[in-house]
Amino acid sequence: MFPDLNKVEVKETTSYLTAGIHEVKIDEMRNSNQKEGYTGTPYVEFKVSNKYGISYLKFSGVDANTSENAARVRTEIFKGFLQTSGATSFNSLPTACKEALGNKINVCLREREYWTTDKDTGAPVIKTVVEYKFANPVGKSISWQDKYNQKLNPADQAAYKAAHDAFIMSQGNVQTDDMPF
C-alpha cells in the first residue's frame, strides 16, 4: 500500500510567524501583475523567513479608487520598508524591490481582526490576520507594544452583530426569551 516507506523523507512543516518582533530574511517578492486574472488593488508582497517560520508582507498599491491621503500613506509605508531593507534606487520599482531581496531586517508583525462572510456557509465570521506593522534595520531594536494589535472597532462590531443576527434570522433559527427550555 505504501511502497518504500523507509526511504520517504518527510519535509518539515513550515509555520507562520505570529504577532511580535522578528529578525527575518527577505526571501522572495511577487506582485499582483503575476497573479493571473487578478483585478483588485495592485500590491507587492514579500516572503520573509527565519528559523521559526515565514510571513508574507503585503503592501497595497494605488489605483484609480485610492484617495489621495491613502495613496500618500501607502507610498510612505512601502518606501520606508524598502529603505529599511537596504534599497537605495527608487527610480524603478522592480530595481528597488530586487535590492531588498536577501537582506535581513527586524520586522514588527501585528494581529488585526476583521469580519467577513464564510464562503461556504454565508455566515458572518470574525477572523484574525497577522500583518506587517513596521520594520527597522538589524541592530536597531524594536519594542513590542500590545497596542499594535487591532481588535474590531465598535462600528465594525455593530456591523458584524447586525449581519450575524440577519443571518440567524434567515436560517429560521430565531431565539426567543419566552421558551421554557
MDAnalysis code that builds the backbone (N, CA, C; Angstrom):
import MDAnalysis as mda
import numpy as np

u = mda.Universe.empty(543, n_residues=181, atom_resindex=np.repeat(np.arange(181), 3), trajectory=True)
u.add_TopologyAttr("name", ["N", "CA", "C"] * 181)
u.add_TopologyAttr("resid", np.arange(1, 182))
u.add_TopologyAttr("resname", ["MET", "PHE", "PRO", "ASP", "LEU", "ASN", "LYS", "VAL", "GLU", "VAL", "LYS", "GLU", "THR", "THR", "SER", "TYR", "LEU", "THR", "ALA", "GLY", "ILE", "HIS", "GLU", "VAL", "LYS", "ILE", "ASP", "GLU", "MET", "ARG", "ASN", "SER", "ASN", "GLN", "LYS", "GLU", "GLY", "TYR", "THR", "GLY", "THR", "PRO", "TYR", "VAL", "GLU", "PHE", "LYS", "VAL", "SER", "ASN", "LYS", "TYR", "GLY", "ILE", "SER", "TYR", "LEU", "LYS", "PHE", "SER", "GLY", "VAL", "ASP", "ALA", "ASN", "THR", "SER", "GLU", "ASN", "ALA", "ALA", "ARG", "VAL", "ARG", "THR", "GLU", "ILE", "PHE", "LYS", "GLY", "PHE", "LEU", "GLN", "THR", "SER", "GLY", "ALA", "THR", "SER", "PHE", "ASN", "SER", "LEU", "PRO", "THR", "ALA", "CYS", "LYS", "GLU", "ALA", "LEU", "GLY", "ASN", "LYS", "ILE", "ASN", "VAL", "CYS", "LEU", "ARG", "GLU", "ARG", "GLU", "TYR", "TRP", "THR", "THR", "ASP", "LYS", "ASP", "THR", "GLY", "ALA", "PRO", "VAL", "ILE", "LYS", "THR", "VAL", "VAL", "GLU", "TYR", "LYS", "PHE", "ALA", "ASN", "PRO", "VAL", "GLY", "LYS", "SER", "ILE", "SER", "TRP", "GLN", "ASP", "LYS", "TYR", "ASN", "GLN", "LYS", "LEU", "ASN", "PRO", "ALA", "ASP", "GLN", "ALA", "ALA", "TYR", "LYS", "ALA", "ALA", "HIS", "ASP", "ALA", "PHE", "ILE", "MET", "SER", "GLN", "GLY", "ASN", "VAL", "GLN", "THR", "ASP", "ASP", "MET", "PRO", "PHE"])
u.atoms.positions = np.array([
    [0.813, -1.192, 0.000],
    [0.000, 0.000, 0.000],
    [0.858, 1.258, 0.000],
    [1.965, 1.283, 0.789],
    [2.885, 2.407, 0.828],
    [4.291, 1.874, 0.569],
    [4.676, 1.792, -0.684],
    [5.976, 1.197, -1.005],
    [7.151, 2.051, -0.525],
    [8.186, 1.381, -0.082],
    [9.438, 2.019, 0.332],
    [9.234, 3.126, 1.363],
    [8.410, 2.872, 2.348],
    [8.119, 3.860, 3.379],
    [9.380, 4.307, 4.122],
    [10.342, 3.393, 4.268],
    [11.601, 3.739, 4.941],
    [12.428, 4.756, 4.163],
    [12.247, 4.820, 2.869],
    [13.040, 5.715, 2.032],
    [12.411, 7.098, 1.862],
    [11.169, 7.246, 2.285],
    [10.465, 8.514, 2.104],
    [10.946, 9.521, 3.143],
    [11.273, 10.738, 2.662],
    [11.663, 11.821, 3.564],
    [10.482, 12.755, 3.724],
    [10.169, 13.065, 4.965],
    [9.070, 13.973, 5.258],
    [9.644, 15.364, 5.470],
    [9.096, 16.320, 4.727],
    [9.559, 17.697, 4.863],
    [9.012, 18.293, 6.151],
    [9.840, 19.111, 6.769],
    [9.418, 19.779, 7.994],
    [8.321, 20.790, 7.644],
    [7.277, 20.831, 8.445],
    [6.183, 21.752, 8.206],
    [6.627, 23.165, 8.528],
    [6.282, 24.074, 7.653],
    [6.624, 25.468, 7.881],
    [5.485, 26.129, 8.633],
    [5.809, 26.821, 9.688],
    [4.785, 27.537, 10.424],
    [4.861, 29.023, 10.068],
    [3.806, 29.713, 10.380],
    [3.753, 31.137, 10.107],
    [4.161, 31.920, 11.354],
    [4.847, 33.007, 11.140],
    [5.261, 33.862, 12.243],
    [4.031, 34.515, 12.866],
    [4.062, 34.687, 14.160],
    [2.948, 35.282, 14.885],
    [3.227, 36.755, 15.144],
    [2.271, 37.425, 15.749],
    [2.454, 38.829, 16.103],
    [3.658, 38.949, 17.033],
    [4.464, 39.980, 16.811],
    [5.648, 40.206, 17.626],
    [6.774, 40.765, 16.782],
    [7.959, 40.747, 17.340],
    [9.155, 41.266, 16.684],
    [9.985, 40.084, 16.193],
    [10.399, 40.123, 14.937],
    [11.152, 39.015, 14.347],
    [12.299, 39.552, 13.487],
    [13.460, 38.942, 13.621],
    [14.536, 39.204, 12.674],
    [14.330, 38.217, 11.533],
    [14.161, 38.734, 10.323],
    [13.837, 37.892, 9.178],
    [14.735, 38.223, 7.987],
    [14.774, 37.279, 7.073],
    [15.465, 37.474, 5.794],
    [14.387, 37.620, 4.720],
    [14.590, 38.543, 3.814],
    [13.647, 38.752, 2.709],
    [14.002, 37.765, 1.609],
    [13.124, 36.776, 1.404],
    [13.412, 35.670, 0.502],
    [12.900, 35.870, -0.919],
    [11.680, 36.348, -1.050],
    [11.040, 36.421, -2.374],
    [10.176, 37.658, -2.467],
    [9.864, 38.026, -3.702],
    [8.952, 39.125, -3.960],
    [8.056, 38.721, -5.114],
    [6.792, 39.083, -4.996],
    [5.860, 38.907, -6.117],
    [4.886, 40.073, -6.073],
    [4.188, 40.262, -7.192],
    [3.218, 41.362, -7.218],
    [1.937, 40.927, -7.915],
    [0.954, 41.798, -7.858],
    [-0.367, 41.473, -8.388],
    [-0.338, 41.207, -9.891],
    [0.617, 41.757, -10.622],
    [0.719, 41.505, -12.059],
    [1.031, 40.036, -12.357],
    [1.608, 39.339, -11.387],
    [1.970, 37.939, -11.579],
    [0.824, 36.985, -11.262],
    [-0.280, 37.500, -10.753],
    [-1.422, 36.667, -10.396],
    [-2.442, 36.721, -11.528],
    [-2.545, 35.627, -12.234],
    [-3.405, 35.561, -13.405],
    [-4.863, 35.866, -13.046],
    [-5.457, 36.788, -13.796],
    [-6.855, 37.131, -13.606],
    [-7.137, 38.080, -12.461],
    [-6.111, 38.553, -11.772],
    [-6.318, 39.441, -10.624],
    [-6.731, 40.824, -11.106],
    [-7.802, 41.363, -10.534],
    [-8.292, 42.676, -10.949],
    [-8.463, 43.645, -9.781],
    [-8.039, 43.265, -8.587],
    [-8.196, 44.118, -7.414],
    [-7.128, 45.180, -7.321],
    [-6.987, 45.730, -6.144],
    [-5.979, 46.754, -5.878],
    [-4.590, 46.158, -6.090],
    [-3.729, 46.853, -6.827],
    [-2.378, 46.315, -7.042],
    [-1.628, 46.193, -5.719],
    [-0.709, 45.230, -5.675],
    [0.061, 45.027, -4.448],
    [1.431, 44.461, -4.776],
    [2.329, 44.589, -3.797],
    [3.634, 43.935, -3.814],
    [3.698, 43.142, -2.518],
    [4.186, 41.904, -2.604],
    [4.244, 41.036, -1.429],
    [5.635, 40.420, -1.319],
    [6.183, 40.479, -0.119],
    [7.485, 39.891, 0.156],
    [7.311, 38.698, 1.085],
    [7.984, 37.601, 0.761],
    [8.035, 36.456, 1.668],
    [9.291, 36.624, 2.511],
    [9.105, 36.588, 3.834],
    [10.230, 36.692, 4.760],
    [10.253, 35.446, 5.631],
    [11.433, 35.122, 6.168],
    [11.519, 33.916, 6.985],
    [12.641, 34.028, 8.009],
    [12.516, 33.181, 9.012],
    [13.601, 32.922, 9.958],
    [13.450, 31.468, 10.390],
    [14.213, 31.036, 11.377],
    [14.178, 29.621, 11.752],
    [12.854, 29.214, 12.378],
    [12.009, 30.181, 12.739],
    [10.736, 29.866, 13.378],
    [9.568, 29.796, 12.401],
    [9.740, 30.351, 11.200],
    [8.649, 30.293, 10.240],
    [8.758, 31.346, 9.155],
    [7.634, 31.554, 8.490],
    [7.574, 32.504, 7.379],
    [6.435, 33.487, 7.593],
    [6.472, 34.558, 6.819],
    [5.366, 35.510, 6.780],
    [5.369, 36.155, 5.405],
    [4.211, 36.591, 4.991],
    [4.070, 37.315, 3.743],
    [3.686, 38.745, 4.073],
    [4.528, 39.689, 3.672],
    [4.296, 41.105, 3.945],
    [3.697, 41.724, 2.692],
    [2.422, 42.063, 2.765],
    [1.691, 42.561, 1.599],
    [1.504, 44.068, 1.702],
    [1.897, 44.765, 0.644],
    [1.784, 46.213, 0.575],
    [0.813, 46.575, -0.540],
    [-0.323, 47.152, -0.166],
    [-1.314, 47.568, -1.161],
    [-0.801, 48.785, -1.895],
    [-1.002, 48.778, -3.200],
    [-0.586, 49.893, -4.031],
    [-1.699, 50.903, -4.203],
    [-1.591, 51.670, -5.245],
    [-2.511, 52.760, -5.518],
    [-3.191, 52.490, -6.855],
    [-4.504, 52.707, -6.887],
    [-5.239, 52.621, -8.146],
    [-6.165, 53.824, -8.255],
    [-7.026, 53.835, -9.256],
    [-7.906, 54.981, -9.503],
    [-8.889, 55.221, -8.364],
    [-9.166, 54.211, -7.549],
    [-10.127, 54.351, -6.457],
    [-9.484, 54.750, -5.126],
    [-8.172, 54.882, -5.090],
    [-7.455, 55.201, -3.859],
    [-7.481, 56.701, -3.606],
    [-7.848, 57.087, -2.392],
    [-7.864, 58.516, -2.052],
    [-6.439, 59.055, -2.049],
    [-6.329, 60.356, -2.143],
    [-5.009, 60.997, -2.149],
    [-4.270, 60.729, -0.843],
    [-4.976, 60.805, 0.270],
    [-4.357, 60.570, 1.575],
    [-3.898, 59.118, 1.700],
    [-4.743, 58.164, 1.300],
    [-4.368, 56.748, 1.361],
    [-3.172, 56.470, 0.452],
    [-3.153, 57.093, -0.722],
    [-2.027, 56.906, -1.648],
    [-0.731, 57.387, -1.017],
    [-0.786, 58.542, -0.348],
    [0.404, 59.089, 0.296],
    [0.898, 58.162, 1.403],
    [-0.034, 57.697, 2.265],
    [0.341, 56.829, 3.383],
    [0.895, 55.504, 2.874],
    [0.231, 54.879, 1.918],
    [0.707, 53.599, 1.376],
    [2.101, 53.732, 0.772],
    [2.325, 54.824, 0.053],
    [3.627, 55.034, -0.588],
    [4.715, 55.260, 0.458],
    [4.413, 56.027, 1.504],
    [5.388, 56.260, 2.572],
    [5.739, 54.962, 3.300],
    [4.734, 54.159, 3.614],
    [4.979, 52.891, 4.313],
    [5.841, 51.976, 3.447],
    [5.511, 51.889, 2.167],
    [6.266, 50.999, 1.276],
    [7.704, 51.475, 1.095],
    [7.891, 52.774, 0.878],
    [9.259, 53.280, 0.710],
    [10.054, 53.090, 1.992],
    [9.423, 53.298, 3.149],
    [10.109, 53.069, 4.426],
    [10.565, 51.625, 4.559],
    [9.706, 50.694, 4.155],
    [10.087, 49.278, 4.181],
    [11.279, 49.027, 3.264],
    [11.218, 49.559, 2.044],
    [12.314, 49.350, 1.092],
    [13.620, 49.944, 1.610],
    [13.573, 51.147, 2.170],
    [14.788, 51.771, 2.711],
    [15.355, 50.943, 3.855],
    [14.485, 50.491, 4.754],
    [14.922, 49.657, 5.872],
    [15.553, 48.371, 5.361],
    [15.040, 47.885, 4.234],
    [15.517, 46.631, 3.657],
    [16.777, 46.794, 2.818],
    [17.308, 48.001, 2.719],
    [18.567, 48.215, 2.014],
    [18.437, 48.755, 0.607],
    [17.243, 49.038, 0.144],
    [17.077, 49.587, -1.204],
    [17.520, 51.046, -1.217],
    [18.155, 51.450, -2.318],
    [18.611, 52.831, -2.461],
    [18.182, 53.450, -3.780],
    [17.756, 52.635, -4.736],
    [17.342, 53.124, -6.055],
    [15.824, 53.109, -6.135],
    [15.220, 54.294, -6.253],
    [13.763, 54.377, -6.258],
    [13.190, 54.877, -7.580],
    [14.016, 54.942, -8.627],
    [13.520, 55.336, -9.943],
    [12.755, 54.211, -10.614],
    [13.008, 52.980, -10.178],
    [12.365, 51.813, -10.761],
    [11.897, 50.898, -9.633],
    [10.603, 50.612, -9.596],
    [10.058, 49.737, -8.561],
    [10.705, 48.358, -8.583],
    [10.838, 47.711, -9.745],
    [11.483, 46.393, -9.739],
    [12.918, 46.426, -9.213],
    [13.665, 47.461, -9.531],
    [15.042, 47.578, -9.060],
    [15.073, 47.737, -7.544],
    [14.224, 48.597, -7.009],
    [14.179, 48.804, -5.564],
    [13.819, 47.508, -4.840],
    [12.851, 46.770, -5.378],
    [12.438, 45.507, -4.755],
    [13.559, 44.476, -4.810],
    [14.272, 44.409, -5.915],
    [15.379, 43.457, -6.044],
    [16.504, 43.780, -5.064],
    [16.722, 45.072, -4.794],
    [17.760, 45.461, -3.837],
    [17.428, 44.987, -2.419],
    [16.152, 44.819, -2.119],
    [15.736, 44.373, -0.787],
    [15.926, 42.870, -0.602],
    [15.849, 42.110, -1.679],
    [15.921, 40.650, -1.589],
    [17.240, 40.178, -0.993],
    [17.131, 39.204, -0.100],
    [18.311, 38.603, 0.523],
    [18.776, 39.320, 1.779],
    [18.237, 40.494, 2.046],
    [18.658, 41.271, 3.216],
    [17.876, 40.859, 4.453],
    [18.454, 41.148, 5.615],
    [17.783, 40.881, 6.888],
    [17.294, 42.187, 7.493],
    [16.132, 42.105, 8.156],
    [15.547, 43.249, 8.848],
    [14.863, 42.759, 10.125],
    [14.600, 43.687, 11.028],
    [13.730, 43.420, 12.168],
    [12.343, 43.907, 11.774],
    [11.370, 43.023, 11.883],
    [10.028, 43.377, 11.460],
    [9.049, 43.217, 12.620],
    [8.112, 44.138, 12.703],
    [7.040, 44.076, 13.688],
    [5.782, 43.598, 12.966],
    [5.255, 42.474, 13.434],
    [4.010, 41.932, 12.879],
    [2.922, 42.089, 13.925],
    [1.720, 42.432, 13.498],
    [0.610, 42.609, 14.421],
    [-0.579, 41.744, 14.001],
    [-1.477, 41.501, 14.940],
    [-2.732, 40.823, 14.638],
    [-3.798, 41.877, 14.405],
    [-4.600, 41.650, 13.361],
    [-5.722, 42.545, 13.071],
    [-6.979, 41.704, 12.891],
    [-8.026, 42.064, 13.627],
    [-9.308, 41.385, 13.492],
    [-10.129, 42.052, 12.399],
    [-10.903, 41.250, 11.702],
    [-11.857, 41.765, 10.721],
    [-13.001, 40.765, 10.616],
    [-14.112, 41.192, 10.072],
    [-15.200, 40.247, 9.871],
    [-15.493, 40.149, 8.382],
    [-15.932, 38.972, 8.008],
    [-16.214, 38.682, 6.611],
    [-17.323, 37.641, 6.557],
    [-17.668, 37.221, 5.376],
    [-18.685, 36.195, 5.209],
    [-18.009, 34.899, 4.809],
    [-18.306, 33.805, 5.515],
    [-17.754, 32.499, 5.195],
    [-18.194, 32.102, 3.795],
    [-17.242, 31.748, 2.942],
    [-17.563, 31.446, 1.541],
    [-18.391, 30.180, 1.377],
    [-18.330, 29.271, 2.338],
    [-19.091, 28.024, 2.233],
    [-20.491, 28.130, 2.819],
    [-20.616, 28.785, 3.952],
    [-21.906, 28.822, 4.648],
    [-22.650, 30.139, 4.479],
    [-21.934, 31.208, 4.141],
    [-22.551, 32.519, 4.043],
    [-22.690, 33.211, 5.388],
    [-22.249, 32.560, 6.453],
    [-22.361, 33.121, 7.797],
    [-21.278, 34.162, 8.040],
    [-21.612, 35.255, 8.691],
    [-20.587, 36.230, 9.080],
    [-19.652, 35.603, 10.115],
    [-18.351, 35.814, 9.955],
    [-17.357, 35.276, 10.876],
    [-16.297, 36.338, 11.159],
    [-15.734, 36.269, 12.362],
    [-14.630, 37.158, 12.726],
    [-13.340, 36.376, 12.526],
    [-12.403, 36.974, 11.809],
    [-11.117, 36.335, 11.538],
    [-9.989, 37.251, 12.012],
    [-8.817, 36.665, 12.118],
    [-7.624, 37.413, 12.516],
    [-6.537, 37.168, 11.479],
    [-5.837, 38.204, 11.117],
    [-4.725, 38.110, 10.190],
    [-3.491, 38.709, 10.852],
    [-2.329, 38.125, 10.582],
    [-1.061, 38.686, 11.042],
    [-0.489, 39.466, 9.872],
    [-0.172, 40.734, 10.111],
    [0.284, 41.594, 9.022],
    [1.427, 42.505, 9.469],
    [2.077, 43.079, 8.471],
    [3.202, 43.994, 8.668],
    [2.739, 45.261, 9.380],
    [3.507, 45.689, 10.369],
    [3.263, 46.974, 11.040],
    [4.367, 47.965, 10.673],
    [5.638, 47.592, 10.936],
    [6.780, 48.411, 10.544],
    [8.048, 47.588, 10.680],
    [9.170, 48.150, 10.246],
    [10.449, 47.432, 10.306],
    [11.566, 48.394, 10.680],
    [12.641, 47.809, 11.186],
    [13.882, 48.524, 11.472],
    [15.030, 47.691, 10.927],
    [16.148, 48.336, 10.649],
    [17.319, 47.566, 10.237],
    [17.770, 46.641, 11.372],
    [18.435, 45.557, 11.025],
    [19.007, 44.678, 12.041],
    [20.000, 45.506, 12.852],
    [19.970, 45.344, 14.145],
    [20.826, 46.129, 15.030],
    [20.086, 47.281, 15.679],
    [19.003, 47.719, 15.074],
    [18.169, 48.760, 15.676],
    [16.927, 48.062, 16.215],
    [16.847, 47.972, 17.525],
    [15.808, 47.152, 18.148],
    [14.420, 47.782, 18.012],
    [13.435, 46.918, 18.184],
    [12.030, 47.321, 18.200],
    [11.447, 46.808, 19.507],
    [10.680, 47.637, 20.171],
    [9.991, 47.213, 21.392],
    [8.542, 46.905, 21.045],
    [8.077, 45.726, 21.453],
    [6.700, 45.320, 21.198],
    [5.747, 46.040, 22.157],
    [4.609, 46.449, 21.627],
    [3.558, 47.044, 22.443],
    [2.235, 46.400, 22.056],
    [1.443, 45.995, 23.051],
    [0.162, 45.342, 22.779],
    [-0.771, 46.206, 21.943],
    [-0.612, 47.507, 22.004],
    [-1.485, 48.406, 21.251],
    [-1.318, 48.238, 19.729],
    [-0.237, 47.566, 19.301],
    [-0.056, 47.342, 17.870],
    [-1.142, 46.419, 17.310],
    [-1.618, 45.466, 18.139],
    [-2.699, 44.587, 17.690],
    [-3.973, 45.404, 17.569],
    [-4.809, 45.027, 16.597],
    [-6.009, 45.810, 16.328],
    [-7.250, 44.921, 16.400],
    [-8.078, 45.168, 17.396],
    [-9.356, 44.472, 17.545],
    [-10.401, 45.185, 16.687],
    [-11.541, 44.520, 16.487],
    [-12.646, 45.165, 15.774],
    [-13.052, 46.439, 16.509],
    [-13.230, 47.509, 15.775],
    [-13.690, 48.750, 16.406],
    [-15.198, 48.652, 16.646],
    [-15.760, 49.531, 17.468],
    [-17.186, 49.442, 17.791],
    [-18.112, 49.452, 16.567],
    [-17.785, 50.240, 15.563],
    [-18.625, 50.281, 14.356],
    [-18.601, 48.931, 13.634],
    [-17.412, 48.321, 13.529],
    [-17.311, 47.010, 12.879],
    [-17.973, 45.921, 13.715],
    [-17.864, 46.029, 15.050],
    [-18.546, 45.065, 15.919],
    [-20.054, 45.134, 15.715],
    [-20.590, 46.346, 15.621],
    [-22.027, 46.528, 15.409],
    [-22.445, 45.993, 14.043],
    [-21.628, 46.245, 13.018],
    [-21.946, 45.747, 11.676],
    [-21.913, 44.219, 11.645],
    [-20.922, 43.635, 12.326],
    [-20.850, 42.172, 12.405],
    [-22.077, 41.613, 13.116],
    [-22.442, 42.201, 14.246],
    [-23.595, 41.720, 15.011],
    [-24.870, 41.802, 14.177],
    [-25.049, 42.907, 13.462],
    [-26.233, 43.062, 12.615],
    [-26.246, 42.007, 11.506],
    [-25.101, 41.778, 10.885],
    [-25.023, 40.764, 9.821],
    [-25.247, 39.367, 10.386],
    [-24.692, 39.106, 11.567],
    [-24.860, 37.800, 12.201],
    [-26.325, 37.570, 12.570],
    [-26.966, 38.573, 13.162],
    [-28.382, 38.453, 13.529],
    [-29.250, 38.228, 12.289],
    [-28.961, 38.957, 11.222],
    [-29.719, 38.792, 9.975],
    [-29.527, 37.389, 9.407],
    [-28.310, 36.872, 9.502],
    [-28.047, 35.522, 9.008],
    [-28.822, 34.492, 9.824],
    [-28.800, 34.612, 11.138],
    [-29.530, 33.693, 12.016],
    [-31.026, 33.734, 11.691],
    [-31.559, 34.921, 11.515],
    [-32.986, 35.067, 11.180],
    [-33.291, 34.406, 9.838],
    [-32.392, 34.567, 8.879],
    [-32.632, 33.997, 7.545],
    [-32.580, 32.471, 7.558],
    [-31.945, 31.906, 8.557],
    [-31.841, 30.453, 8.664],
    [-33.021, 29.862, 9.437],
    [-33.874, 30.730, 9.978],
    [-35.017, 30.253, 10.743],
    [-34.666, 29.866, 12.157],
    [-33.494, 30.225, 12.614],
    [-33.053, 29.913, 13.980],
    [-33.344, 31.090, 14.898],
    [-34.587, 31.425, 15.020],
    [-34.966, 32.565, 15.834],
    [-35.005, 32.145, 17.291],
    [-34.294, 32.859, 18.114],
    [-34.306, 32.567, 19.552],
    [-35.232, 33.549, 20.242],
    [-36.029, 33.034, 21.123],
    [-36.901, 33.905, 21.909],
    [-36.636, 33.652, 23.373],
    [-36.856, 34.665, 24.164],
    [-36.607, 34.553, 25.593],
    [-37.742, 33.883, 26.348],
    [-38.912, 33.653, 25.678],
    [-40.052, 33.102, 26.375],
    [-40.163, 31.574, 26.257],
    [-39.157, 30.929, 25.742],
    [-39.201, 29.483, 25.629],
    [-38.871, 28.863, 26.990],
    [-39.566, 27.789, 27.375],
    [-39.370, 27.217, 28.706],
    [-38.076, 26.429, 28.870],
    [-37.319, 26.217, 27.835],
    [-36.085, 25.441, 27.964],
    [-34.904, 26.160, 27.403],
])
